[in-house]
Amino acid sequence: MSMTDMILVIALGSAVGDLTFYEDVPIFHALVAITVIVLLTKFADRAIHNQDFLKRALANSPVMLVRDGVIAMEGASRRDLNTLEVMELLRIHGVRNLGEVEWAFMEAGGQLSVFLFDAARPGLRIVPPLDMQPARAPSAPPQEGAQAACRCCGLTTAALARKDADCPNCGQNEWLAASVR
């Protein structure tokens, strides 16, 4: 639902609600209010369609949630999602490991579009869920020289200089062994 659609629904609901809840509101006044709201909304839709600056400012656009197997923190926060919610959306699409995902976009309508790599790469395993209750057995920390994945965003690195190193993508410092599946 676009911003103008939401405004239309709220305004129409208010105009119709006044008619149904208050006896002293004439039906003619309610019909005039509804007509004006619909006409203004159509005018706004036409203006948004014809003006690029309005289109960019008011229209929803897809937001990148995952790029190259790593959760895009700025995209997730733009859609008010935390990393566990992004992982949930990916699991619904059958993704087991962030290393499988080349791109994932939250579309304007709220659906998730997922594009997978032809061959999975090492990444953060998201099945079973990291926040599952009761807590599952802790994953093994990465071996020295092995690939490690950030538990928060899935950023994969070849080797950690220190086990308590902060992730450059999300700032967390909990690392798990990266896996392909």
PyMOL commands that place a pseudoatom at each C-alpha (Angstrom):
pseudoatom trace, name=CA, resn=MET, resi=1, chain=A, elem=C, hetatm=0, pos=[0.000, 0.000, 0.000]
pseudoatom trace, name=CA, resn=SER, resi=2, chain=A, elem=C, hetatm=0, pos=[1.470, 3.328, -0.999]
pseudoatom trace, name=CA, resn=MET, resi=3, chain=A, elem=C, hetatm=0, pos=[1.426, 6.427, 1.170]
pseudoatom trace, name=CA, resn=THR, resi=4, chain=A, elem=C, hetatm=0, pos=[-1.389, 8.004, -0.850]
pseudoatom trace, name=CA, resn=ASP, resi=5, chain=A, elem=C, hetatm=0, pos=[-3.443, 4.796, -0.606]
pseudoatom trace, name=CA, resn=MET, resi=6, chain=A, elem=C, hetatm=0, pos=[-3.057, 4.812, 3.159]
pseudoatom trace, name=CA, resn=ILE, resi=7, chain=A, elem=C, hetatm=0, pos=[-4.093, 8.465, 3.392]
pseudoatom trace, name=CA, resn=LEU, resi=8, chain=A, elem=C, hetatm=0, pos=[-7.118, 7.712, 1.205]
pseudoatom trace, name=CA, resn=VAL, resi=9, chain=A, elem=C, hetatm=0, pos=[-8.211, 4.827, 3.429]
pseudoatom trace, name=CA, resn=ILE, resi=10, chain=A, elem=C, hetatm=0, pos=[-7.876, 6.910, 6.607]
pseudoatom trace, name=CA, resn=ALA, resi=11, chain=A, elem=C, hetatm=0, pos=[-9.667, 9.931, 5.155]
pseudoatom trace, name=CA, resn=LEU, resi=12, chain=A, elem=C, hetatm=0, pos=[-12.516, 7.884, 3.685]
pseudoatom trace, name=CA, resn=GLY, resi=13, chain=A, elem=C, hetatm=0, pos=[-12.865, 5.972, 6.934]
pseudoatom trace, name=CA, resn=SER, resi=14, chain=A, elem=C, hetatm=0, pos=[-13.177, 9.231, 8.834]
pseudoatom trace, name=CA, resn=ALA, resi=15, chain=A, elem=C, hetatm=0, pos=[-15.764, 10.668, 6.416]
pseudoatom trace, name=CA, resn=VAL, resi=16, chain=A, elem=C, hetatm=0, pos=[-17.890, 7.513, 6.428]
pseudoatom trace, name=CA, resn=GLY, resi=17, chain=A, elem=C, hetatm=0, pos=[-17.448, 7.113, 10.193]
pseudoatom trace, name=CA, resn=ASP, resi=18, chain=A, elem=C, hetatm=0, pos=[-18.807, 10.600, 10.839]
pseudoatom trace, name=CA, resn=LEU, resi=19, chain=A, elem=C, hetatm=0, pos=[-21.885, 9.736, 8.805]
pseudoatom trace, name=CA, resn=THR, resi=20, chain=A, elem=C, hetatm=0, pos=[-22.531, 6.502, 10.679]
pseudoatom trace, name=CA, resn=PHE, resi=21, chain=A, elem=C, hetatm=0, pos=[-21.743, 7.698, 14.212]
pseudoatom trace, name=CA, resn=TYR, resi=22, chain=A, elem=C, hetatm=0, pos=[-23.296, 11.162, 14.300]
pseudoatom trace, name=CA, resn=GLU, resi=23, chain=A, elem=C, hetatm=0, pos=[-26.982, 11.674, 13.547]
pseudoatom trace, name=CA, resn=ASP, resi=24, chain=A, elem=C, hetatm=0, pos=[-26.576, 15.394, 12.877]
pseudoatom trace, name=CA, resn=VAL, resi=25, chain=A, elem=C, hetatm=0, pos=[-24.215, 14.875, 9.888]
pseudoatom trace, name=CA, resn=PRO, resi=26, chain=A, elem=C, hetatm=0, pos=[-26.276, 15.054, 6.675]
pseudoatom trace, name=CA, resn=ILE, resi=27, chain=A, elem=C, hetatm=0, pos=[-25.603, 12.389, 4.062]
pseudoatom trace, name=CA, resn=PHE, resi=28, chain=A, elem=C, hetatm=0, pos=[-25.030, 15.102, 1.438]
pseudoatom trace, name=CA, resn=HIS, resi=29, chain=A, elem=C, hetatm=0, pos=[-22.119, 16.563, 3.436]
pseudoatom trace, name=CA, resn=ALA, resi=30, chain=A, elem=C, hetatm=0, pos=[-20.563, 13.116, 3.852]
pseudoatom trace, name=CA, resn=LEU, resi=31, chain=A, elem=C, hetatm=0, pos=[-20.891, 12.435, 0.096]
pseudoatom trace, name=CA, resn=VAL, resi=32, chain=A, elem=C, hetatm=0, pos=[-19.289, 15.796, -0.699]
pseudoatom trace, name=CA, resn=ALA, resi=33, chain=A, elem=C, hetatm=0, pos=[-16.407, 14.998, 1.673]
pseudoatom trace, name=CA, resn=ILE, resi=34, chain=A, elem=C, hetatm=0, pos=[-15.917, 11.555, 0.104]
pseudoatom trace, name=CA, resn=THR, resi=35, chain=A, elem=C, hetatm=0, pos=[-15.973, 13.028, -3.426]
pseudoatom trace, name=CA, resn=VAL, resi=36, chain=A, elem=C, hetatm=0, pos=[-13.427, 15.701, -2.506]
pseudoatom trace, name=CA, resn=ILE, resi=37, chain=A, elem=C, hetatm=0, pos=[-11.145, 13.101, -0.881]
pseudoatom trace, name=CA, resn=VAL, resi=38, chain=A, elem=C, hetatm=0, pos=[-11.293, 10.822, -3.935]
pseudoatom trace, name=CA, resn=LEU, resi=39, chain=A, elem=C, hetatm=0, pos=[-10.642, 13.709, -6.343]
pseudoatom trace, name=CA, resn=LEU, resi=40, chain=A, elem=C, hetatm=0, pos=[-7.703, 15.005, -4.285]
pseudoatom trace, name=CA, resn=THR, resi=41, chain=A, elem=C, hetatm=0, pos=[-6.241, 11.515, -4.128]
pseudoatom trace, name=CA, resn=LYS, resi=42, chain=A, elem=C, hetatm=0, pos=[-6.570, 11.073, -7.893]
pseudoatom trace, name=CA, resn=PHE, resi=43, chain=A, elem=C, hetatm=0, pos=[-4.937, 14.491, -8.410]
pseudoatom trace, name=CA, resn=ALA, resi=44, chain=A, elem=C, hetatm=0, pos=[-2.088, 13.499, -6.064]
pseudoatom trace, name=CA, resn=ASP, resi=45, chain=A, elem=C, hetatm=0, pos=[-1.648, 10.138, -7.861]
pseudoatom trace, name=CA, resn=ARG, resi=46, chain=A, elem=C, hetatm=0, pos=[-1.480, 11.901, -11.233]
pseudoatom trace, name=CA, resn=ALA, resi=47, chain=A, elem=C, hetatm=0, pos=[1.036, 14.453, -9.893]
pseudoatom trace, name=CA, resn=ILE, resi=48, chain=A, elem=C, hetatm=0, pos=[3.196, 11.670, -8.426]
pseudoatom trace, name=CA, resn=HIS, resi=49, chain=A, elem=C, hetatm=0, pos=[3.045, 9.765, -11.711]
pseudoatom trace, name=CA, resn=ASN, resi=50, chain=A, elem=C, hetatm=0, pos=[4.100, 12.817, -13.766]
pseudoatom trace, name=CA, resn=GLN, resi=51, chain=A, elem=C, hetatm=0, pos=[6.701, 14.399, -11.451]
pseudoatom trace, name=CA, resn=ASP, resi=52, chain=A, elem=C, hetatm=0, pos=[9.935, 12.484, -10.800]
pseudoatom trace, name=CA, resn=PHE, resi=53, chain=A, elem=C, hetatm=0, pos=[10.806, 14.386, -7.622]
pseudoatom trace, name=CA, resn=LEU, resi=54, chain=A, elem=C, hetatm=0, pos=[7.402, 13.558, -6.112]
pseudoatom trace, name=CA, resn=LYS, resi=55, chain=A, elem=C, hetatm=0, pos=[7.754, 9.950, -7.228]
pseudoatom trace, name=CA, resn=ARG, resi=56, chain=A, elem=C, hetatm=0, pos=[11.115, 9.637, -5.440]
pseudoatom trace, name=CA, resn=ALA, resi=57, chain=A, elem=C, hetatm=0, pos=[9.838, 11.400, -2.320]
pseudoatom trace, name=CA, resn=LEU, resi=58, chain=A, elem=C, hetatm=0, pos=[6.483, 9.655, -1.890]
pseudoatom trace, name=CA, resn=ALA, resi=59, chain=A, elem=C, hetatm=0, pos=[6.522, 6.346, -3.714]
pseudoatom trace, name=CA, resn=ASN, resi=60, chain=A, elem=C, hetatm=0, pos=[7.849, 3.228, -2.048]
pseudoatom trace, name=CA, resn=SER, resi=61, chain=A, elem=C, hetatm=0, pos=[10.852, 1.623, -3.686]
pseudoatom trace, name=CA, resn=PRO, resi=62, chain=A, elem=C, hetatm=0, pos=[12.553, -1.732, -3.187]
pseudoatom trace, name=CA, resn=VAL, resi=63, chain=A, elem=C, hetatm=0, pos=[15.094, -1.908, -0.371]
pseudoatom trace, name=CA, resn=MET, resi=64, chain=A, elem=C, hetatm=0, pos=[18.142, -4.188, -0.479]
pseudoatom trace, name=CA, resn=LEU, resi=65, chain=A, elem=C, hetatm=0, pos=[18.211, -6.514, 2.542]
pseudoatom trace, name=CA, resn=VAL, resi=66, chain=A, elem=C, hetatm=0, pos=[20.997, -8.924, 1.527]
pseudoatom trace, name=CA, resn=ARG, resi=67, chain=A, elem=C, hetatm=0, pos=[23.950, -8.476, -0.802]
pseudoatom trace, name=CA, resn=ASP, resi=68, chain=A, elem=C, hetatm=0, pos=[26.508, -11.210, -1.500]
pseudoatom trace, name=CA, resn=GLY, resi=69, chain=A, elem=C, hetatm=0, pos=[25.434, -13.279, 1.512]
pseudoatom trace, name=CA, resn=VAL, resi=70, chain=A, elem=C, hetatm=0, pos=[25.587, -10.410, 4.017]
pseudoatom trace, name=CA, resn=ILE, resi=71, chain=A, elem=C, hetatm=0, pos=[22.622, -8.639, 5.581]
pseudoatom trace, name=CA, resn=ALA, resi=72, chain=A, elem=C, hetatm=0, pos=[22.618, -4.974, 4.533]
pseudoatom trace, name=CA, resn=MET, resi=73, chain=A, elem=C, hetatm=0, pos=[22.175, -3.291, 7.897]
pseudoatom trace, name=CA, resn=GLU, resi=74, chain=A, elem=C, hetatm=0, pos=[21.060, 0.058, 6.448]
pseudoatom trace, name=CA, resn=GLY, resi=75, chain=A, elem=C, hetatm=0, pos=[18.368, -1.597, 4.310]
pseudoatom trace, name=CA, resn=ALA, resi=76, chain=A, elem=C, hetatm=0, pos=[17.067, -3.685, 7.203]
pseudoatom trace, name=CA, resn=SER, resi=77, chain=A, elem=C, hetatm=0, pos=[16.878, -0.682, 9.500]
pseudoatom trace, name=CA, resn=ARG, resi=78, chain=A, elem=C, hetatm=0, pos=[15.155, 1.349, 6.766]
pseudoatom trace, name=CA, resn=ARG, resi=79, chain=A, elem=C, hetatm=0, pos=[12.339, -1.218, 6.781]
pseudoatom trace, name=CA, resn=ASP, resi=80, chain=A, elem=C, hetatm=0, pos=[12.461, -1.493, 10.597]
pseudoatom trace, name=CA, resn=LEU, resi=81, chain=A, elem=C, hetatm=0, pos=[13.675, -5.092, 10.494]
pseudoatom trace, name=CA, resn=ASN, resi=82, chain=A, elem=C, hetatm=0, pos=[16.306, -6.635, 12.729]
pseudoatom trace, name=CA, resn=THR, resi=83, chain=A, elem=C, hetatm=0, pos=[18.657, -9.314, 11.461]
pseudoatom trace, name=CA, resn=LEU, resi=84, chain=A, elem=C, hetatm=0, pos=[16.616, -12.161, 12.964]
pseudoatom trace, name=CA, resn=GLU, resi=85, chain=A, elem=C, hetatm=0, pos=[13.523, -10.953, 11.079]
pseudoatom trace, name=CA, resn=VAL, resi=86, chain=A, elem=C, hetatm=0, pos=[15.508, -10.809, 7.819]
pseudoatom trace, name=CA, resn=MET, resi=87, chain=A, elem=C, hetatm=0, pos=[16.675, -14.386, 8.444]
pseudoatom trace, name=CA, resn=GLU, resi=88, chain=A, elem=C, hetatm=0, pos=[13.054, -15.412, 9.087]
pseudoatom trace, name=CA, resn=LEU, resi=89, chain=A, elem=C, hetatm=0, pos=[11.943, -13.940, 5.757]
pseudoatom trace, name=CA, resn=LEU, resi=90, chain=A, elem=C, hetatm=0, pos=[14.764, -15.788, 3.988]
pseudoatom trace, name=CA, resn=ARG, resi=91, chain=A, elem=C, hetatm=0, pos=[13.879, -19.112, 5.657]
pseudoatom trace, name=CA, resn=ILE, resi=92, chain=A, elem=C, hetatm=0, pos=[10.301, -18.709, 4.392]
pseudoatom trace, name=CA, resn=HIS, resi=93, chain=A, elem=C, hetatm=0, pos=[11.852, -18.709, 0.884]
pseudoatom trace, name=CA, resn=GLY, resi=94, chain=A, elem=C, hetatm=0, pos=[13.767, -21.918, 1.648]
pseudoatom trace, name=CA, resn=VAL, resi=95, chain=A, elem=C, hetatm=0, pos=[17.156, -20.337, 2.321]
pseudoatom trace, name=CA, resn=ARG, resi=96, chain=A, elem=C, hetatm=0, pos=[19.297, -22.332, 4.766]
pseudoatom trace, name=CA, resn=ASN, resi=97, chain=A, elem=C, hetatm=0, pos=[22.505, -20.328, 4.628]
pseudoatom trace, name=CA, resn=LEU, resi=98, chain=A, elem=C, hetatm=0, pos=[23.186, -16.649, 3.914]
pseudoatom trace, name=CA, resn=GLY, resi=99, chain=A, elem=C, hetatm=0, pos=[25.966, -17.800, 1.578]
pseudoatom trace, name=CA, resn=GLU, resi=100, chain=A, elem=C, hetatm=0, pos=[23.268, -18.985, -0.860]
pseudoatom trace, name=CA, resn=VAL, resi=101, chain=A, elem=C, hetatm=0, pos=[21.838, -15.463, -1.314]
pseudoatom trace, name=CA, resn=GLU, resi=102, chain=A, elem=C, hetatm=0, pos=[23.266, -13.101, -3.916]
pseudoatom trace, name=CA, resn=TRP, resi=103, chain=A, elem=C, hetatm=0, pos=[20.539, -10.457, -3.484]
pseudoatom trace, name=CA, resn=ALA, resi=104, chain=A, elem=C, hetatm=0, pos=[17.369, -10.076, -1.436]
pseudoatom trace, name=CA, resn=PHE, resi=105, chain=A, elem=C, hetatm=0, pos=[15.039, -7.098, -1.804]
pseudoatom trace, name=CA, resn=MET, resi=106, chain=A, elem=C, hetatm=0, pos=[12.002, -6.001, 0.187]
pseudoatom trace, name=CA, resn=GLU, resi=107, chain=A, elem=C, hetatm=0, pos=[9.663, -4.838, -2.565]
pseudoatom trace, name=CA, resn=ALA, resi=108, chain=A, elem=C, hetatm=0, pos=[7.387, -1.804, -2.299]
pseudoatom trace, name=CA, resn=GLY, resi=109, chain=A, elem=C, hetatm=0, pos=[4.392, -4.063, -1.665]
pseudoatom trace, name=CA, resn=GLY, resi=110, chain=A, elem=C, hetatm=0, pos=[6.094, -5.862, 1.246]
pseudoatom trace, name=CA, resn=GLN, resi=111, chain=A, elem=C, hetatm=0, pos=[7.067, -9.061, -0.581]
pseudoatom trace, name=CA, resn=LEU, resi=112, chain=A, elem=C, hetatm=0, pos=[10.614, -10.410, -0.494]
pseudoatom trace, name=CA, resn=SER, resi=113, chain=A, elem=C, hetatm=0, pos=[12.486, -11.105, -3.745]
pseudoatom trace, name=CA, resn=VAL, resi=114, chain=A, elem=C, hetatm=0, pos=[15.405, -13.507, -3.317]
pseudoatom trace, name=CA, resn=PHE, resi=115, chain=A, elem=C, hetatm=0, pos=[18.106, -14.180, -5.924]
pseudoatom trace, name=CA, resn=LEU, resi=116, chain=A, elem=C, hetatm=0, pos=[20.399, -17.113, -5.218]
pseudoatom trace, name=CA, resn=PHE, resi=117, chain=A, elem=C, hetatm=0, pos=[23.962, -17.771, -6.338]
pseudoatom trace, name=CA, resn=ASP, resi=118, chain=A, elem=C, hetatm=0, pos=[24.369, -20.600, -8.859]
pseudoatom trace, name=CA, resn=ALA, resi=119, chain=A, elem=C, hetatm=0, pos=[26.611, -22.360, -6.332]
pseudoatom trace, name=CA, resn=ALA, resi=120, chain=A, elem=C, hetatm=0, pos=[26.358, -21.717, -2.604]
pseudoatom trace, name=CA, resn=ARG, resi=121, chain=A, elem=C, hetatm=0, pos=[29.277, -20.014, -0.902]
pseudoatom trace, name=CA, resn=PRO, resi=122, chain=A, elem=C, hetatm=0, pos=[30.351, -20.325, 2.725]
pseudoatom trace, name=CA, resn=GLY, resi=123, chain=A, elem=C, hetatm=0, pos=[28.166, -18.212, 4.981]
pseudoatom trace, name=CA, resn=LEU, resi=124, chain=A, elem=C, hetatm=0, pos=[26.129, -18.054, 8.165]
pseudoatom trace, name=CA, resn=ARG, resi=125, chain=A, elem=C, hetatm=0, pos=[23.819, -21.019, 8.629]
pseudoatom trace, name=CA, resn=ILE, resi=126, chain=A, elem=C, hetatm=0, pos=[20.309, -19.745, 9.511]
pseudoatom trace, name=CA, resn=VAL, resi=127, chain=A, elem=C, hetatm=0, pos=[18.572, -23.124, 9.896]
pseudoatom trace, name=CA, resn=PRO, resi=128, chain=A, elem=C, hetatm=0, pos=[17.758, -23.873, 12.672]
pseudoatom trace, name=CA, resn=PRO, resi=129, chain=A, elem=C, hetatm=0, pos=[16.985, -20.292, 13.738]
pseudoatom trace, name=CA, resn=LEU, resi=130, chain=A, elem=C, hetatm=0, pos=[19.681, -18.651, 15.843]
pseudoatom trace, name=CA, resn=ASP, resi=131, chain=A, elem=C, hetatm=0, pos=[17.082, -17.460, 18.374]
pseudoatom trace, name=CA, resn=MET, resi=132, chain=A, elem=C, hetatm=0, pos=[15.303, -20.810, 18.760]
pseudoatom trace, name=CA, resn=GLN, resi=133, chain=A, elem=C, hetatm=0, pos=[13.951, -21.617, 22.236]
pseudoatom trace, name=CA, resn=PRO, resi=134, chain=A, elem=C, hetatm=0, pos=[15.017, -23.697, 24.030]
pseudoatom trace, name=CA, resn=ALA, resi=135, chain=A, elem=C, hetatm=0, pos=[18.480, -22.621, 23.041]
pseudoatom trace, name=CA, resn=ARG, resi=136, chain=A, elem=C, hetatm=0, pos=[20.161, -25.072, 20.739]
pseudoatom trace, name=CA, resn=ALA, resi=137, chain=A, elem=C, hetatm=0, pos=[23.648, -26.335, 21.390]
pseudoatom trace, name=CA, resn=PRO, resi=138, chain=A, elem=C, hetatm=0, pos=[26.179, -23.562, 20.846]
pseudoatom trace, name=CA, resn=SER, resi=139, chain=A, elem=C, hetatm=0, pos=[27.860, -23.616, 17.467]
pseudoatom trace, name=CA, resn=ALA, resi=140, chain=A, elem=C, hetatm=0, pos=[31.536, -24.317, 17.378]
pseudoatom trace, name=CA, resn=PRO, resi=141, chain=A, elem=C, hetatm=0, pos=[33.729, -21.237, 17.147]
pseudoatom trace, name=CA, resn=PRO, resi=142, chain=A, elem=C, hetatm=0, pos=[35.705, -21.010, 13.925]
pseudoatom trace, name=CA, resn=GLN, resi=143, chain=A, elem=C, hetatm=0, pos=[39.028, -22.820, 13.812]
pseudoatom trace, name=CA, resn=GLU, resi=144, chain=A, elem=C, hetatm=0, pos=[42.113, -20.702, 13.337]
pseudoatom trace, name=CA, resn=GLY, resi=145, chain=A, elem=C, hetatm=0, pos=[42.522, -19.976, 9.610]
pseudoatom trace, name=CA, resn=ALA, resi=146, chain=A, elem=C, hetatm=0, pos=[38.993, -21.244, 8.790]
pseudoatom trace, name=CA, resn=GLN, resi=147, chain=A, elem=C, hetatm=0, pos=[36.254, -19.029, 7.430]
pseudoatom trace, name=CA, resn=ALA, resi=148, chain=A, elem=C, hetatm=0, pos=[34.162, -17.283, 10.056]
pseudoatom trace, name=CA, resn=ALA, resi=149, chain=A, elem=C, hetatm=0, pos=[30.704, -15.719, 9.747]
pseudoatom trace, name=CA, resn=CYS, resi=150, chain=A, elem=C, hetatm=0, pos=[29.352, -12.919, 11.924]
pseudoatom trace, name=CA, resn=ARG, resi=151, chain=A, elem=C, hetatm=0, pos=[26.419, -14.255, 13.967]
pseudoatom trace, name=CA, resn=CYS, resi=152, chain=A, elem=C, hetatm=0, pos=[24.504, -10.995, 13.529]
pseudoatom trace, name=CA, resn=CYS, resi=153, chain=A, elem=C, hetatm=0, pos=[24.791, -10.082, 9.835]
pseudoatom trace, name=CA, resn=GLY, resi=154, chain=A, elem=C, hetatm=0, pos=[26.505, -13.055, 8.179]
pseudoatom trace, name=CA, resn=LEU, resi=155, chain=A, elem=C, hetatm=0, pos=[29.629, -11.226, 6.962]
pseudoatom trace, name=CA, resn=THR, resi=156, chain=A, elem=C, hetatm=0, pos=[32.108, -13.945, 6.089]
pseudoatom trace, name=CA, resn=THR, resi=157, chain=A, elem=C, hetatm=0, pos=[35.831, -13.489, 6.484]
pseudoatom trace, name=CA, resn=ALA, resi=158, chain=A, elem=C, hetatm=0, pos=[38.705, -15.821, 5.644]
pseudoatom trace, name=CA, resn=ALA, resi=159, chain=A, elem=C, hetatm=0, pos=[40.363, -15.703, 9.066]
pseudoatom trace, name=CA, resn=LEU, resi=160, chain=A, elem=C, hetatm=0, pos=[40.049, -13.650, 12.197]
pseudoatom trace, name=CA, resn=ALA, resi=161, chain=A, elem=C, hetatm=0, pos=[43.062, -11.799, 13.532]
pseudoatom trace, name=CA, resn=ARG, resi=162, chain=A, elem=C, hetatm=0, pos=[41.438, -11.891, 17.007]
pseudoatom trace, name=CA, resn=LYS, resi=163, chain=A, elem=C, hetatm=0, pos=[38.470, -13.909, 18.203]
pseudoatom trace, name=CA, resn=ASP, resi=164, chain=A, elem=C, hetatm=0, pos=[36.929, -10.766, 19.750]
pseudoatom trace, name=CA, resn=ALA, resi=165, chain=A, elem=C, hetatm=0, pos=[37.287, -8.678, 16.565]
pseudoatom trace, name=CA, resn=ASP, resi=166, chain=A, elem=C, hetatm=0, pos=[34.289, -6.473, 15.746]
pseudoatom trace, name=CA, resn=CYS, resi=167, chain=A, elem=C, hetatm=0, pos=[32.413, -7.067, 12.509]
pseudoatom trace, name=CA, resn=PRO, resi=168, chain=A, elem=C, hetatm=0, pos=[32.974, -4.150, 10.113]
pseudoatom trace, name=CA, resn=ASN, resi=169, chain=A, elem=C, hetatm=0, pos=[29.373, -4.422, 8.847]
pseudoatom trace, name=CA, resn=CYS, resi=170, chain=A, elem=C, hetatm=0, pos=[27.352, -4.483, 12.089]
pseudoatom trace, name=CA, resn=GLY, resi=171, chain=A, elem=C, hetatm=0, pos=[29.836, -3.917, 14.920]
pseudoatom trace, name=CA, resn=GLN, resi=172, chain=A, elem=C, hetatm=0, pos=[29.044, -7.184, 16.744]
pseudoatom trace, name=CA, resn=ASN, resi=173, chain=A, elem=C, hetatm=0, pos=[31.840, -9.532, 17.764]
pseudoatom trace, name=CA, resn=GLU, resi=174, chain=A, elem=C, hetatm=0, pos=[30.320, -13.002, 17.873]
pseudoatom trace, name=CA, resn=TRP, resi=175, chain=A, elem=C, hetatm=0, pos=[31.717, -15.261, 15.150]
pseudoatom trace, name=CA, resn=LEU, resi=176, chain=A, elem=C, hetatm=0, pos=[30.619, -18.751, 14.091]
pseudoatom trace, name=CA, resn=ALA, resi=177, chain=A, elem=C, hetatm=0, pos=[32.217, -21.201, 11.708]
pseudoatom trace, name=CA, resn=ALA, resi=178, chain=A, elem=C, hetatm=0, pos=[31.046, -20.497, 8.149]
pseudoatom trace, name=CA, resn=SER, resi=179, chain=A, elem=C, hetatm=0, pos=[29.451, -23.392, 6.287]
pseudoatom trace, name=CA, resn=VAL, resi=180, chain=A, elem=C, hetatm=0, pos=[28.204, -23.996, 2.760]
pseudoatom trace, name=CA, resn=ARG, resi=181, chain=A, elem=C, hetatm=0, pos=[25.012, -25.783, 3.827]
for i in range(1, 181): cmd.bond("trace and resi %d" % i, "trace and resi %d" % (i + 1))
show_as sticks, trace
zoom trace
